[in-house]
Amino acid sequence: MRHNFPKATIKSVRRERERLLVELTFDREPTAPVVPAFLFGLTASGEAADRRALVILEWCCSSGPAWTFEAANGPLQIAPEEVFGYQGMWTPAALDAVTDLSATWTRTQYPGDGSHEHCLVTFVTISSYQGEPVGYFCTSHGWLSERAYEEHILGDLYKIRARLQGLVPYQT
């Protein structure tokens, strides 16, 4: 199955202190939410070659057609003028859930009523009969798997929550 990922062309890669900044242009505007996202290699036909990726953490600024992002170090080697696939990692609902600093998440056994839900971040099934029987529930947002809660609420894997709290400075 062919996916129609936006294609991102690397314009520049630079280090500023501890940050890796990547300037990209796109063949079309990526779908929101723009971050967090992956850059990944493409085959000659435009398919995803593999999922070894560079994780895009923060959209720093845009100037004309160029977008500048902070990226985490990853296994993907990048250089100016190379073209990669670009894919956002989360749905708008997942981003809302992770960025809601006032949300109360409660570790909850899924009810044995024959229904199921999916984790907002990982899409894993949460139910009493398949998938994971326990997750974290928030009345405002829904369900997170235990892994998603540990990585993105407690561990703040991409430092999104820390940025919102002003603990990690934004690039200007």
N, C-alpha and C positions, 0 to 999 in steps of 0.2 A: 504494500500500500504506500503510495507516494504522499508525503506530507508537504504542505506548502509553508515551510518556515520562512520568516523574514531572513534575508541574507545580510550579514553585517561585514563590512569591509573595515579592516584595521587601518586607521589613519596614523596613530602614534601610540607608543607604549612608553611610559616613563615612571620613575620612582620619585616620590616626594616623601621624604622621611621614611616611615614604615609602610607607606601606601603604594599600591600599584595602580596607576591611573591609565585607563585605556580609552582612547578616542575612537569612536566608530561612526560610520555612516551606514544607513540602511537602504535596501532597495524599496522598502515601504515601511511605514510606521508600525512598530510592534504593537501587539494587543496589550491593553492594560490588564493587570499591573505589570509594569515594565521591569521591576525588580522584586525579589531576587530572580535571577535567570541564569541560563547556561549559554556559553559559546561552545560549539562542537564542530568537529571536522565534517566535511561533506564529500561525497563521491562525485565523480565527473557528471553524473546524472542529477545531482542535487539532493540525493538521499543522505540521511545521517550515516556517516561512516562508522562511528562508534560513539560511545557516550563518555569517553574521556573528555573532560570538560574543564573550562575555566569558569568559575562561579562569579557572576556579576552581583555585587552586593548593594551598591548605591548609585543612583543617578545623581551625578554631581551638578551638571549644568549642560545646557545646549547653546550652541552658537551657529545659527544658520542650519545647514543640514547635518552638522557634526554634534554628536552626543558624547559627553565624557562621563565615564563610570569608574567607580572604585571596584577593583576586582581582588579576589583572594588568589593567592598562589595556587596553581593547580597543575595537573599533568600535561595540559595542552600547551604546546609551545606556539607563541604567536609572534608575528612580525608585520610591519607595515605592508599594506596592499594585499595581504592574504584575506580570503573570504571564508566566513564561517556561518553555520546556521545559528540562529538566535531563538531561544525558547524560554518564555517566562515559566517559572516553576509552580506558581500558585494561581488559584482563582481569586477574584476580588473578595469572595467570602473568606478564604483562607487568610489573605492579607489583613482584612478587617479583624479577624479573630486574634491573630498574632500581635497586631499593633494596638489592640484595646488593652491599655495598661490597667484599666479599672475593672476588667472582667474577673469574675470569680469562677474558677475551675474546680470542680469537685470530682475526686476519683469515685467512679460509680460502676457497679455491676450492671450490665445491660439487662433489662427486664426479659423474662422468659415468655414473651407474648407472641413469638413466631415472626416478629418483624426484625429489621436490621437498619443500620445507618452506616455511613461511610465517614471516615476521618476527613476533616476539611483540608488537611495538608497532605496526607499520604494516600488517601482514598482506600485504605485498608477497610475491610468489613468489620464492623463492631456489632456483635449479636450474641445471644445465648446459645445458638446452635452451630455457628461456623465463624471463622475468623477469630477475633479477639473478644473474649467475654467481658473485659473490663476496659474502660477508657476514662477520659475526663470530659465532663459535661458542663456546659455553661448555657443558661437559659437564653442568653442573648445571641449565641452563635451556634450551638450544637455540640458535636462530638469531636474530640481529638483522640487519637490512639495514645497509648502510654508513651511510645517512642516519640511521637510528635510533641507531646506535652513536655517530655524531658529535654528534647533537643531545642525546641523553639520558644517555649514559655520559661522553663527553668534555666536551661543552658544558653538560650539566646544565640544559637549557632551562627547566625549571620549578623549579629550585633544590631539588629533592627530596633529592638526594644531599648537598648542602651543609647542609640542615636536619638530616639524620641525623648529620652530622659536627659539628654545633653551630656551623657557620659562619654560618648565618642563624638569628636567634632566632625561637622559636615565640611566638605570641601566647598570653597566658594570661588 
